[in-house]
Amino acid sequence: MSRFRRFLRGLARCLVAVGLLSVVAAGVLLVWLSFTQVSAADLPPLKDGDIVFQYSGSAQSLPILLASLSAYTHMGIVAGVASGRPTVVEASSPVKETPLDRWIARGVGGRITVKRFHGLTAEQAQSVLRDARKYLGLPYDIFFLDGKDAIYCSELVHLAYQEGAGLSLGTVQKVKELHLNYAPIRKLIEARWKKYPLCRDGRKSSFEDCYRTILEQTLVTPASIARDSRLEAVFTNFGVAAE
């Protein structure tokens, strides 16, 4: 029994040590987050047409992170720089224009990455923004489908650059090309499949039938746009999580 008690005491000491280390690590993380948060005024000079990325912390953020292997789960396009009150044109239930400071604060930990298309002219930037703004008011597309009745965040950026400047950003992929073997992804799809436009109204009778359809769907992710080699990094406070 004494040997067993010594084992329990040793185990307890180990657990205390691990607990203390976890507390210390969490404290260091909180300090780092507090000292590296930014506001719009802290950023280097921006340009209209710059592309901003964040981890939004919405219910679908973790599945998007896992599927794309990137911390960038939301994005938009910078506008209004000359006015001194920059905004972000974004698809976020609905497509809207949000003050940049408010957009940064909405992201987890105030993390932001800013990227710029190399060689984009001022005229092209205005064309991109004009084409982004024509989608203002449209609902957010939770199913990430092709089409313009509802728009998701990276689709808005992809369409605006393509239609406004003839530039195709990112990579159009099939869902099955993403990293899907994680429980949160499966859980999200299971929660939504009955309302999925290509499966509802009796078109698909089971989750597995619908899932096969979803796997063939095409989309463009924030990560694929962030990884486009034509984009130059302007600023990031994501640290090692930055692309």
C-alpha positions as CSV (number, residue, x, y, z in Angstrom):
1,M,0.0,0.0,0.0
2,S,2.8,2.4,0.9
3,R,4.3,1.9,-2.6
4,F,0.9,2.6,-4.2
5,R,0.6,5.8,-2.0
6,R,4.1,6.9,-3.2
7,F,2.9,6.4,-6.8
8,L,-0.2,8.5,-6.2
9,R,1.9,11.2,-4.6
10,G,4.3,11.2,-7.5
11,L,1.4,11.3,-10.0
12,A,-0.2,14.2,-8.1
13,R,3.0,16.1,-8.2
14,C,3.3,15.5,-11.9
15,L,-0.3,16.7,-12.5
16,V,0.3,19.8,-10.4
17,A,3.5,20.5,-12.4
18,V,1.6,20.0,-15.7
19,G,-1.2,22.2,-14.5
20,L,1.2,25.0,-13.5
21,L,2.9,24.8,-16.8
22,S,-0.4,25.1,-18.6
23,V,-1.3,28.1,-16.5
24,V,2.0,29.7,-17.3
25,A,1.7,28.9,-21.0
26,A,-1.8,30.4,-21.1
27,G,-0.6,33.5,-19.3
28,V,2.2,34.0,-21.8
29,L,-0.2,33.5,-24.7
30,L,-2.6,36.1,-23.2
31,V,0.2,38.6,-22.7
32,W,1.4,38.0,-26.3
33,L,-2.1,38.5,-27.6
34,S,-2.6,41.7,-25.6
35,F,0.7,43.3,-26.7
36,T,0.3,42.3,-30.4
37,Q,-3.3,43.3,-31.0
38,V,-3.6,46.2,-33.5
39,S,-6.0,48.8,-34.6
40,A,-6.3,50.3,-38.1
41,A,-4.0,53.2,-37.0
42,D,-1.2,50.7,-36.2
43,L,-1.1,49.2,-39.7
44,P,1.4,50.3,-42.3
45,P,-0.1,52.5,-45.1
46,L,-2.8,50.5,-46.9
47,K,-4.2,50.7,-50.4
48,D,-7.6,50.2,-51.8
49,G,-7.9,46.7,-53.0
50,D,-5.6,45.2,-50.3
51,I,-6.9,41.9,-49.0
52,V,-7.3,41.2,-45.3
53,F,-7.5,37.9,-43.5
54,Q,-8.5,36.9,-40.0
55,Y,-9.7,33.9,-37.8
56,S,-13.3,34.9,-37.3
57,G,-14.2,32.6,-34.4
58,S,-17.6,31.7,-35.9
59,A,-19.1,28.3,-35.5
60,Q,-17.7,27.2,-38.8
61,S,-14.2,28.6,-38.3
62,L,-12.7,25.5,-36.8
63,P,-14.0,23.2,-39.6
64,I,-12.6,25.7,-42.2
65,L,-9.2,25.8,-40.4
66,L,-9.0,22.0,-40.4
67,A,-10.2,21.6,-44.0
68,S,-7.8,24.2,-45.4
69,L,-4.9,23.8,-42.9
70,S,-4.9,27.5,-42.4
71,A,-5.9,30.0,-39.6
72,Y,-7.5,32.3,-42.2
73,T,-11.2,31.6,-42.0
74,H,-12.5,35.0,-43.1
75,M,-11.4,37.7,-45.5
76,G,-12.4,40.9,-47.3
77,I,-11.2,43.8,-49.4
78,V,-9.9,47.1,-48.1
79,A,-11.7,50.2,-49.3
80,G,-11.9,53.9,-48.4
81,V,-8.3,54.4,-47.6
82,A,-8.1,58.0,-49.1
83,S,-10.9,59.1,-46.8
84,G,-8.9,58.2,-43.7
85,R,-11.7,55.9,-42.6
86,P,-10.8,52.5,-44.2
87,T,-13.5,49.8,-44.5
88,V,-13.6,46.2,-45.5
89,V,-16.0,44.9,-48.1
90,E,-16.9,41.5,-46.9
91,A,-19.4,38.7,-47.3
92,S,-20.6,38.2,-43.7
93,S,-24.3,37.8,-43.5
94,P,-25.0,39.8,-45.6
95,V,-22.4,41.2,-48.0
96,K,-21.6,44.5,-46.4
97,E,-19.0,47.2,-45.8
98,T,-17.5,47.3,-42.3
99,P,-15.2,49.8,-40.7
100,L,-11.7,48.3,-40.6
101,D,-11.2,48.8,-36.8
102,R,-14.5,47.0,-36.2
103,W,-13.5,44.3,-38.6
104,I,-10.2,43.7,-36.8
105,A,-11.8,43.7,-33.4
106,R,-14.3,41.1,-34.5
107,G,-11.5,38.6,-35.2
108,V,-10.1,36.3,-32.5
109,G,-7.2,38.0,-30.7
110,G,-7.3,41.0,-33.0
111,R,-5.2,38.9,-35.5
112,I,-5.0,40.3,-39.1
113,T,-2.9,39.7,-42.2
114,V,-2.9,42.2,-45.0
115,K,-1.8,41.2,-48.5
116,R,-1.5,43.1,-51.8
117,F,-1.6,42.0,-55.4
118,H,1.7,42.9,-56.9
119,G,1.3,45.5,-59.6
120,L,-2.4,46.2,-59.1
121,T,-3.0,49.7,-60.4
122,A,-5.3,52.3,-58.6
123,E,-7.7,52.0,-61.5
124,Q,-7.8,48.2,-61.2
125,A,-8.4,48.5,-57.4
126,Q,-11.4,50.8,-58.0
127,S,-12.8,48.3,-60.5
128,V,-12.3,45.5,-58.0
129,L,-14.2,47.4,-55.4
130,R,-17.0,48.4,-57.8
131,D,-17.5,44.8,-58.6
132,A,-17.4,43.8,-55.0
133,R,-19.9,46.4,-54.0
134,K,-22.5,45.2,-56.6
135,Y,-23.0,42.2,-54.3
136,L,-23.8,44.4,-51.2
137,G,-26.9,43.1,-49.4
138,L,-26.8,39.6,-50.7
139,P,-27.0,36.8,-48.1
140,Y,-24.1,34.8,-46.9
141,D,-23.8,31.4,-48.5
142,I,-23.3,28.8,-45.8
143,F,-23.1,26.0,-48.4
144,F,-20.2,27.6,-50.3
145,L,-21.9,27.0,-53.7
146,D,-21.1,28.5,-57.1
147,G,-23.6,31.1,-58.1
148,K,-24.5,34.7,-57.2
149,D,-27.7,34.5,-55.2
150,A,-25.7,34.1,-52.0
151,I,-22.0,34.8,-51.5
152,Y,-19.3,33.5,-49.1
153,C,-16.2,35.5,-48.1
154,S,-13.5,34.1,-50.4
155,E,-16.0,33.9,-53.3
156,L,-16.6,37.6,-53.0
157,V,-12.9,38.4,-53.2
158,H,-12.4,35.9,-56.0
159,L,-15.3,37.3,-58.1
160,A,-14.4,40.9,-57.5
161,Y,-10.8,40.5,-58.7
162,Q,-11.9,38.3,-61.6
163,E,-14.7,40.6,-62.8
164,G,-13.1,43.9,-61.9
165,A,-9.5,43.3,-63.0
166,G,-9.5,40.1,-64.9
167,L,-7.4,38.4,-62.2
168,S,-8.2,34.9,-61.0
169,L,-7.0,34.7,-57.3
170,G,-6.5,31.4,-55.5
171,T,-7.4,27.9,-56.6
172,V,-10.8,26.5,-57.4
173,Q,-10.9,23.1,-55.7
174,K,-13.4,20.3,-55.2
175,V,-14.5,19.8,-51.6
176,K,-13.0,16.3,-51.8
177,E,-9.5,17.8,-52.3
178,L,-9.7,19.4,-48.8
179,H,-8.7,17.8,-45.5
180,L,-12.0,16.3,-44.4
181,N,-11.0,13.6,-41.9
182,Y,-11.9,15.6,-38.8
183,A,-14.9,15.3,-36.5
184,P,-15.8,19.0,-36.5
185,I,-16.1,19.0,-40.3
186,R,-18.3,16.0,-40.4
187,K,-20.4,17.4,-37.6
188,L,-20.9,20.7,-39.6
189,I,-21.9,19.0,-42.8
190,E,-24.3,16.6,-40.9
191,A,-25.9,19.7,-39.3
192,R,-26.5,21.4,-42.7
193,W,-27.0,18.7,-45.3
194,K,-30.8,18.5,-45.2
195,K,-31.0,22.2,-46.2
196,Y,-28.2,21.8,-48.9
197,P,-29.9,23.1,-52.1
198,L,-28.8,20.1,-54.2
199,C,-30.1,17.6,-51.6
200,R,-33.2,19.0,-50.2
201,D,-36.8,18.5,-51.4
202,G,-36.3,14.7,-51.6
203,R,-33.4,14.9,-54.1
204,K,-31.1,12.9,-51.8
205,S,-32.6,10.6,-49.2
206,S,-29.7,10.1,-47.0
207,F,-26.6,11.9,-45.6
208,E,-24.3,9.6,-47.5
209,D,-26.0,10.2,-50.8
210,C,-25.8,14.0,-50.2
211,Y,-22.2,13.8,-49.0
212,R,-21.1,12.3,-52.3
213,T,-22.7,15.3,-54.0
214,I,-21.0,17.7,-51.7
215,L,-17.6,16.2,-52.3
216,E,-17.8,17.1,-56.0
217,Q,-18.7,20.7,-55.3
218,T,-16.2,23.3,-56.2
219,L,-15.1,26.3,-54.1
220,V,-12.3,28.7,-53.4
221,T,-10.9,28.9,-49.8
222,P,-9.4,31.9,-48.0
223,A,-6.2,29.8,-47.6
224,S,-5.8,29.3,-51.4
225,I,-6.1,33.0,-52.0
226,A,-3.6,33.7,-49.2
227,R,-1.2,31.3,-50.8
228,D,-1.4,32.9,-54.2
229,S,2.2,33.8,-55.0
230,R,1.2,37.1,-56.7
231,L,0.2,38.5,-53.3
232,E,2.7,40.3,-51.2
233,A,2.6,40.4,-47.4
234,V,2.0,43.9,-46.1
235,F,1.4,43.1,-42.4
236,T,0.6,40.2,-40.1
237,N,0.4,39.7,-36.4
238,F,-0.4,36.0,-36.8
239,G,3.1,35.0,-35.9
240,V,3.9,31.4,-36.8
241,A,0.3,30.9,-37.9
242,A,0.7,33.2,-40.8
243,E,1.0,31.7,-44.3
